[in-house]
Amino acid sequence: MNTWLTFRSSKIPLSFRLDKRVPIVLGSLLIITLFVIIISLSQGETFIHPIEVSKIILGIKNNNVEDTFIIKTLRLPRILVAWLVGVGLAIAGTITQGITRNPLAAPSIIGVNAGAVFAAVTLLIFVPSFAMEILPIAAFLGGLIVSVLIYFVAWQNGSSPVRLILVGISFNLIITALINLMITFGEINSVSQALLWLIGSVYGRTWEHFMILFPWIIFSSVLAFLMASDLNTLQLGDDVAKGLGSTIEWQRGTLLLICVALAGASVATAGAVGFVGFMTPHLSRRLVGVSHQGLLPTAALMGGLMVMLADLLGRLLFAPIEIPCGVITAIIGAPYFIFLLISQR
């Protein structure tokens, strides 16, 4: 029995195949995502009935100006930013596990996030007056510089996935130590802001944040989807990939650059939200298999849903006190990481 859906085009150089489970899973995740968005928009200090929320979002006439302001100005941009952050981190995590062929790898674990975090914390502590204006660009450049250094140090007649992981972990430890050093000697108000940012939160995010993040995530995600077949080839091992005619160093370097763009933009907007890039590829593989044509979009929707749910739980569990979404993802992700270590030996 054929379990694949195949697409080939004679007009454009594009062909791919999907597991037949993929459309069903993606449709289900989209429905759940819309449901969570409506529920999340209704919750807060002022409860608004989900039906009223739906009317406001759909543009149906609503005379309650206050509810419209709360939904469209205060809550909706925050939720959409959370979704984009989850999408970016999930795709970055899937790419990282793909290029290293290691199911325990993630952007934060192998040091891809380290440069972005270092650049952002440096700005927040030493130049807080205009940090938010250049934070996305600085985070991307920081992540890019560290990733290039990791790739260069790991190079030895080629880039080995094992060396990439080990060198990445080393850089992650060094940069974490430097961040802690800056926090120790920084001014108290700037340090407090940096510490809150390091936890990971979408509190206070506005349409301005959304408009900055949106093009980064969409453009990088499209590039990642176009290189899904390259990720599949890299899974076969370097020798087999070379035998199939793949330029593995170019592919691995390009995918690493895409990973930096996704992770850097997400980290710059919401801080260091952990474990999303690690968990979502695993959960997605259980649903749609290992082919990246289906795995990438599934992980993207799963990641967006995960961060939105984490933000919703953070707002509801101890209301009116808000728990940053990064704390929620860490509470869930750390035990899952230990479970995988034990179950997969």
C-alpha positions, 0 to 999 in steps of 0.5 A: 500500500502506497503511503506517499503523496508525490508532486512533480512539476514539468514547469518548475524545478520542484518535486517532493513527496509527503507522507499521507498523514501530513495533510491530516496532521497539518489540518488538525494543528491549524484547527487547534491553533485557531482554537487556542488563539481564540481562547487566548484572546478571551483570557486576561484581566478582562474576560471576553467571551470567545464568540465576541472575540470571533466577531471582533477578529472577523470584523463583524460590527461590534460597538464595544470599543474597549473590547476591540482595543483589548483584543486588537491592540493588547492581546493579538500582537502578543499572541501572534509574536508568540506563534512566530517565535515558536515557528522560528525556534521549531524550524531552527531545531529541526534543521539543527538535528538534521545537519548534525544527525543527532536527535538530542541537538538543538540551537541552544545546545550546540551554541547557535543561540549563544551569539544571539543571546550574547549580543542581545544581553550586551546591548541590554546592559550597556546601551539599553536606551536604544537596544530594542531598535537594533536588537534583531539585527544585533542578535542575528549578527552575533549568532552568525559570527559565533556560528561561523567560528563554530564551523571554522573550529570544527572544520577538519577536512570537512565539517563533522556533525560530531565536531559541530556538536562538541565545539558548539557546546564548548562555545555555549559554555564560554559565552554563558560564562561571559554573559554571567560576567556582564550580569555581575558587573552591570547596572542593576536596572539593566541587569534586571531587564536582561535577566527577564529577557534571558528567561524568555517572554512575550510580555508587552510585545506589540505590532511593531515587534510583529512587523519586525519579526514576520519577514525574518521568519517567513523568508527563512522558513520558505528557504528551509522548506525549499532545502527539505530534500537536502536535509533528507540527503544529509540524513544518509551520512556524508559518504552516501550524500557525496555519492549522490552528488550532493555538495554537503558543505555548501548545503550544511553551511546554508542550512546553518545560516538559515538556522541562525536567522530563525533562532536569532530573530526569535531570540531577539524578540522573545528572549531565550525561550528554551526547549521548543527547538528540541521538543517539536522535531521529536513530537513531529516525527512521531506524527509524520515520520522523518521526511523533512518535506512533512516534518518542517511544516509540522514542526513549525505549527507544533512550535507555534502552538507550543509557545502560544500554550506556554504563554496562555498557561503562564498568564492563567496559572497564578493570575494576576501574576504572569509566569514567562513562557520560557519558564513553562517550556523549560518545566515541560522540556527538561523532563522530556529531555531526560526521558529521551536520554533514558529511552534512546540510550 
